Amino acid sequence: MIPGKGTSRLRPDLGVVVTEGMLRNAPMHGFIASVMAPYFPVAQQSATFPVIPLKALFNDENVRRASGAGYNRVTEVFESGFYQTDERGIEMPVDERHRAIYAQYLDLEIATSGIAQDKILRAYEMQVAGKLHKAGAFPSATATVAWTDHANADPRKDVLEAIATMRKTGVLPNILQVSWPTYQHLVQCKRVQEAVYAIFPDAMKSGTISITQLSAYLDIEVVVAGAMRNTANKGKAANLADIWTDTQALLCRVAPAGSDIVEPSIARTFLWNEGAGGEIIVEDYYDEPTRASIIRVRHDIDVRMIKSYDDSGNVLSDVSRACGIFITGIKA
């Protein structure tokens, strides 16, 4: 059914298709933004949120109760962070003539919604990658030997040393994020192959090492960023490049999906969507002059590093910085 002229309407049917496509296609397309900066639904477009300083979790307290006396009381004051979501979206027309022409091949409305959703996810991916791999965002440790030196590199040693360094901040990492090219170098490293083939005989038979097998060897979940973007101007031949850098890996702590906001994490995606359910909203309206249904895909988000501020805007506690460490020198 064609929507009313000039009147937008929610399309939960297309929203379901887009969400299913996002869940199904995101790993295939290498989108990892929502893994690295988990969604946190909020009821207001902008507000403060509680931040607990990491040091508060490690303070020594006298827990002994004297006979006839009360228990010692302690107070750890929450600090405040701030978020403010922005609306991000795109529209694409579904021409009635084209809909009829392509009807025997595909549902043009569904296909258009999927393309629009892909564009939204790619922009989101670039936003998260830009924040997490910003120079100086996290301390760094240097690989002993570049991981591109397959004969001599020792990625496990580098990762374990970085974990030990990060632990001193009071946080243990749960993810090692690498780019797709870096993953390809890791599985070609001699030490990696020897160890994985010994643990997983099937890997030796196939000659391939999966992300799961690499994670087991490194003793941490490996998240591979494979999303790409076209860096050429429109109208010119495509020039594809990785969104996530291959010059450093990010060892980090990421809050589990659905966890409280005070759970330590490198980043969060505050999701408002005007109170609507779901991560992506799909709408449409009819444009009479062009005889086209206009598909709109949008979301209202703020990708935020977890920090607290005083009344003057100065950083009090930089939780995000304690939750990550760059492993540099991985590319010769």
Disulfide bonds with the S-S distance in Angstrom:
none
